[in-house]
Amino acid sequence: MLKKLSRRAFRRSLWVYHCNSGACNGCDIEILNVLTPYYDVERFGIRLVGSPRHADAILLSGAVTRPTLPLVKKVYQAVPAPKLVFAVGSCAIGGGCWYDTYNVTGGGEKAIPVNYFIPGCPPRPEAIIYGVALALGLVDKKVVPVELKQMEFPVDMYRWQRLLETNNVIYKLLGEEDDRLNFGGKRDGQDSAG
């Protein structure tokens, strides 16, 4: 539903207000890097504005601290509806390494409703562009197929090598009786003569 609303409401351009709520400036530098001629997001119609009253979206960076909490709420209220909120960086998502400190209230969701999360510390400019383009419906969501799964340890190295040779996918290795019975060189459905 949000994707359809974004496509209808922000067809031609997206004006963005950058809100720093207590960041270390790592994410801020990457956000400003997106605006340079090398990445040139204005070709997509994305433009940085100086006032939240002119913005369609908020790029929130940094963990929300106690002093900036009311200011972040005021910025959110100043942006006219419909609006999008992007939490950029691990601090804006969940508080980062300061999530449990005395002066940090948490990530952006503790203060305002966040629509999209762009992870990283700091996120690369390509990730920021991809996240905004995904929200606008300019690109399709990419999902990487999972080929290997986490193994449970301890695993006998000879057993692990044999299973790697027979299967491309590693599943749960411990507790499988048929593997222990077939460890002597036999495969499922074969006897010792085959």
Secondary structure, DSSP 8 states (H G I E B T S, - for coil): -HHHHHHHHTSS-EEEEEEESS--SHHHHHHHHHTSTTT-GGGGTEEE-S-GGG-SEEEEES-EETTTHHHHHHHHHHS-SS-EEEEESHHHHH-GGGTTSTTEEESGGGTS---EEE--SS--HHHHHHHHHHHHTSS-------------S---HHHHHHHHHH-SS----TT-HHHHHGGGS--TT--TT-
